[in-house]
Every structure is written in structure tokens, then in C-alpha cells.
Amino acid sequence: MAIPVRTIAVFALLLASASGQDGDYQLRVLAHTQFIPKGKKLGLAAWGILPNTLNQASQRRLVLTGGVYKNDKRWVEVMAGGLFSRNEPSSFVLDLRYSERYKRTNTSLEVLYNFRTDSLLINPGFTTPVRIKRLRAAVGGEADLNFGARNRNWVAGPRVVIPVPVCRRICKDASLVTAYRFHSDGRRVVRNYIALNF
């Protein structure tokens, strides 16, 4: 899919500049790995996530591990783990993640249940690959649907994914994701993700 470089550049700049206007800024770090024996489709998966490194009060950390089924176009992970925080009790969570690649679209879905807060998070997303000269990138959207015992809300917005060649000797790939997120309570948040796949 050919999208003019100028269009993508303007889109990315709008997302980045929005953080300095009326919204908050978040930085999320994700590390992901899958171990699947050669010739097999079943293996192990693990995630380590810092939901917002700029929130020094809570310093949340999410650790997940479990099984993965993977074929040429899709994978499904079923995991359990813990959400840890400096100022909140630890939480046991169950997590399901799904990713599928089509010819022109990549889709993803996460469903996470937090036992301590009795809350369910559904996180769908999609991207479509684009080219910026020699650079392969992607544009798309993401959403968070939160169903809690005391609180229900949603978040949605566009995202831009740029591959970053910073750790090829250590990890398989890395990317920088910028998302402009509209919250149901009226807030607007710019979130950057640093995503590392090992």
C-alpha cells in the first residue's frame, strides 16, 4: 500500500505534538518472547511490561508467562501472571493474546482479567503496512474497553508504528509506537510504546 511520505510525516507530527497541548503523556515498555521447538506449533511465551514508566508513584510492572500456538499467519497465547505496584496490592491476572497477519492488515486482540479488581480489559488493534521510502512502517488504530465492578470506560485512537534498528544483536526486532488516545472521560493521552521482541 503506497501512502505519500508527507501524509505519514504530518500524521506522526500531529500525534507527537498533541502531547504538549491538552493531554497527558505516557511511555510504555514491552518485552516479548516466544520459544517454539523447530517443526512444532506449540511452545512457551512470556511478556514483561512497564505500563507507564513516567508514573513514579505506582511503578507498575506486569509479568506474564504461558503457552503459545503459532502457525504461519497467526499466534495465540494463553498466560497467567502478576501485576505489581509500589502503592497497590499485587494482582493475579489471566491474559489471552491473539495476533493475525493478513495480506494488507495485521490484527491483534488482548483479553485480560484482573482477579483483585474484578475487571476485564479488552484491547483490539489493527495496522496496515506502509512504506516511507525504504522504511517499512504501519498505521492503524487501537482501543481499550474496560469493564470493572465499579468503573467502565473506553479508550480509542490512531497509532503509528515505526521499526527501530537498535538491538538486532540482542533481540529479533524493535519498534516505536505512537498512539493518540481519546478517553471516554474526555481526557486525551499520547502514549509511546517501546516494543522489543526477543
C-alpha positions, 0 to 999 in steps of 0.5 A: 500500500503506497501512502505519500511520505508527507501524509505519514510525516504530518500524521506522526507530527500531529500525534507527537505534538498533541502531547504538549497541548491538552493531554497527558503523556505516557511511555510504555515498555514491552518485552516479548518472547516466544520459544517454539521447538523447530517443526512444532506449533506449540511452545512457551511465551512470556511478556514483561511490561512497564505500563507507564514508566513516567508514573513514579508513584505506582511503578507498575510492572506486569509479568506474564508467562504461558503457552503459545500456538503459532502457525504461519499467519497467526499466534495465540497465547494463553498466560497467567501472571502478576501485576505489581505496584509500589502503592497497590496490592499485587494482582493475579491476572489471566491474559489471552493474546491473539495476533493475525497477519493478513495480506494488507492488515495485521490484527491483534486482540488482548483479553485480560482479567484482573482477579483483585479488581474484578475487571476485564480489559479488552484491547483490539488493534489493527495496522496496515503496512506502509512504506516511507521510502525504504522504511517499512512502517504501519498505521492503524488504530487501537482501543481499550474497553474496560469493564470493572465492578465499579468503573467502565470506560473506553479508550480509542485512537490512531497509532503509528508504528515505526521499526527501530534498528537498535538491538538486532544483536540482542533481540529479533526486532524493535519498534516505536509506537505512537498512539493518540488516545481519546478517553471516554472521560474526555481526557486525551493521552499520547502514549509511546510504546517501546516494543522489543521482541526477543 
